[in-house]
């Protein structure tokens, strides 16, 4: 078996005969000697006007390729005396931690404040139509976590933290499209992810684990520097020698519990800003070098982008770009407006949106530190979120401003169409955000216009606010044991603890914490 990289034109990229000819040329053999050929990596290179496709192919010479299959998860039987591991949160970190615990012969017990993914869907309807937030079941809380209804992007740079391929294989074995094993920037889609998440839960239950929905943790049971369980809003207690804390970056009550318990916390840098939305046809034209009104070729996906710069030593960058997607309300309380982006598997919405965010450093939150201490970043998030709510018309109507008006510091008299279902209202976002955020964002937009001509066009709008890019708090842990330095048996994990930034990195961190929690007995 040989593995070769070839580059083909877009038109030939789906033609197996073209693959064979290109592979044979690369290997210096006749094409007739190639017995079987299989695509294992696909990447589009649109940097030049002539779009190319980079393919990695597995090739057999004078024979066949070995049969390819997704490995089955192997769980040893759980005995009646199996050690339990408490996992707080049923997002990607929590679910992958649970699966790894089962592989290691430990019994995972997941506690999730929200609802199962099927029931959770119904709670989104009043949020979208009436602007009413169920504070325990929404776009952030519930089975699968925030990632379930936010596109399902799987691209990560966290390749040194564990096997990304294994994460992909686990997802495919639970119903994710096999294409994620091939694409350079894979995603699943918010319409497919719920069934994947449900299948993972069923695997956990079938192997002997437990999943408890509607179970909000209200306190940590700590004695003499060791955690031995948690108490919940129902009055029940769950006991275990190891507790993996994987609550996500929006579970603010957990940070408050930790602070009240005087558990060591640290402030960290994070990013906040807005969602910027364009017609998808504009992004296609800019990225694929199309003429005005020229349709996107069928072989090309909805175009995406990644933009970043530094203005006066402060980062400005795009975040969680959703081609062919929607802006959605991600608030977890009724007195705030929070927005996020999502895409369905086909990415066929006429809109493209992305976070456009600015780095926030601990020193930027000094006005909040006297009252809120290490949670000052959370207080600043809340300030922007409640400011957005006050600027709206009630419900989840969000404040918005055309990019060209934001650059001129003026209100927009009219706003273009948007994918944000609850609706938008003209507002001075440049006045709602502090100047130290506005100035670099304005400068960053001008630079991005230089990189992508038309990025700040008449049809581009900003919607406020994108505040939950990552946690402004880190729950510290020992580099070796992954336990909190002051609380034995407590394993801070995933995005909420400050150690991940997406589905895959959270999953990898969940796996690491599961391994650590089952190997340390002191």
Beta strands, then each sheet from edge to edge (+ up, - down):
strand 1: 2-9
strand 2: 34-45
strand 3: 52-61
strand 4: 84-88
strand 5: 107-111
strand 6: 210-212
strand 7: 217-223
strand 8: 226-232
strand 9: 237-239
strand 10: 242-245
strand 11: 266-267
strand 12: 270-279
strand 13: 308-311
strand 14: 314-322
strand 15: 325-329
strand 16: 339-343
strand 17: 351-360
strand 18: 398-402
strand 19: 424-426
strand 20: 461-466
strand 21: 473-474
strand 22: 490-492
sheet 1: 1+ 3- 2+
sheet 2: 6+ 5+ 4+ 10+ 22+
sheet 3: 7+ 8- 9+
sheet 4: 11+ 21-
sheet 5: 13+ 14- 17+ 12- 20+ 18- 19-
sheet 6: 15+ 16-
end
